[in-house]
Amino acid sequence: MADEMSDKIKMQKDLLWGVYSDVRAHSRHAETLRSSAVNYIFIIASALVAVIISDGNVRASERPLCLMVALIGLFGLAFVGIYTELYQRNYRRAIDLRNELDSRFFDGSDSTLAKLIASADSRHEATPLYRSSRRLLGSAHRFWLLLPGLVLVAGLVLMTLSA
């Protein structure tokens, strides 16, 4: 009977750990997709901007290209927003699963997964690099939204200049 119980507990732990690992992988995948999309947005937008300003002027005939730059920025904002939400959802699921692992298998222990991560985070957040980069840029998620926002603004400025 006790052996059956320990097998059941081991299966539960393995299942929780497997789901935790899977959710973390989904979270990383969303981050990778978001990063790749922003890179493609910059490549396409920079090629369009190079064509638009290649002669040193922004002409009315280039207005469709200017609109494309703005639309690429708008699409990028939507894409980054959606994938930020997807990342956050999977990240929060992973935190809940980790807390469940802590409560079931580390209850009463001095070292839980959450405590170890919180300790590492607090040491990292105390560094001057972390504080200055957060003060300058804010969170990484806002930074990712800023990049396609700049493409959108560039497209709108070019449209204004082409009028």
N, C-alpha and C positions, 0 to 999 in steps of 0.2 A: 504494500500500500504506500509506504513512504517512498519507495523507488518510483512508483507511478507518479506520485506528486512531484518528485524532483524532475522527472522527464517532462511533465506538463509545464513546470516553471521554466525549464530550459527551452522548451518549444515556444513559450510565450516570449521569453527574452529574445530568442532568435528571430521570431516574427516581428517584434517591435524594432529590433535593430535593423532588420531587412527593410522594413517600411521607412524607418528613419533615413537609412542610406539612400533609398530610392527617392524620397522626397528631396533630400539634399542634392541629388543628381539632377532632378527636375529644376531645382532652383538655379544651379550652376548653368544648366542648359539655357534657361531664360536669359541669364546674364550674357552668355556667349552670343546668343541670337541678337540681343540688343546691341552689343558691341559691334558685331559684324554689320548690322543694319546701319548704324551710325557711320561706320567706315565707308560703306557703299554710298550713303547719302552724300558724304563729303567728296568722294571721288567723282560722282556724277555731277554734283553741283559745281565743283571746281572746274570740270571740263566745260560745262555750259557757260560759266562766268568767263573762262578763257576765250571762248568763241565770241561772247558778247563784247568783251572789251579789247579784242585783238587789234582793232583798228584805232584804238584810243578814244573812241566815242561810243555812246550808247544811242543807237538810232531807233526810230519808231518801228522800223521793220524787224527789229530784234525783240519787240515786245512779247511775242509768244515764248521766246526762250526765257525772258525775264519771268514770265508767268510760270513757266516750268520750274524754275529755281524756287519760286515761292511755294508752289504746290509740293515740290519735293520736301521742302522744310516743313510744311504743314503735315504731310504724310509721316515724316520722321517724328514730329511731335506726338502724333497719334500712336504710332508704333511703339515709341519709347514709353509713353504713358501706359499702354496696355501691358507691355512686358515688364515694366516696373511693378505693376499690380500683380502680375503673375509671379514674379520673383518674391514679392512680399507675402503672398498667400502661401507659397511653398515654404518660405523661411519660417513663417509663424507656425505652420504645421510641424515643421522639424523641431521647433522649440517646444511645442506641446508634447511631441513624442519623446524628446530628450528628457523633459520634466517627468514624464511617466516612467521612463527607464530609471531616473534618479529615485523616484518615490518607491518603486518596487524593489530595486536591487541595491540601492545605496542608502536607504533610509537609516538615519541615525549615524551615518558615517561622516567623518570629518571632511572627506574629499568626495564631492559629488561632481558630476560632469558640469553642472551649472556653476558650481563654485569655482572650479578650475578655469572655466572660460571667463567668468566674471573677473577673476584675479588677473588673468592675462590681459583682458580688455582694459582694466583700470591702470595697469602698468603702461600699456600702449597709449592710452588717452592722456597720460601724464607727460608724454614726451613733447618737446617744443615743436617738432615737425607736425605732429597730429593737431595740436592747438592752432598753429599758424595756418595750416592748410584748411582746417575747418572754418576758421575765421574768414579766410580769403574766399573760399569756394563754396562753403556750406557742405551739405552731405553729397556723397557721390551720386545719389539718385537725382538731385537737383542739377548737378553738373551734366549728367547725361541728357536732361531735358534742355539745358542751355544750348548745347551744341546744335541740334536741329532748329532751335529757336533762332540762332544766329543765321542759319541758312535761310529761314523764312524772312527775316529782316533784310538780309542782303537781296533777296528776290524782290521784296517790296521797294527797296531803295532803287534798285535797277529799273523797276517798272516806272517809278516816279521820274527817273532821269530820262527814260525813253519817250516820255510824253511830249 
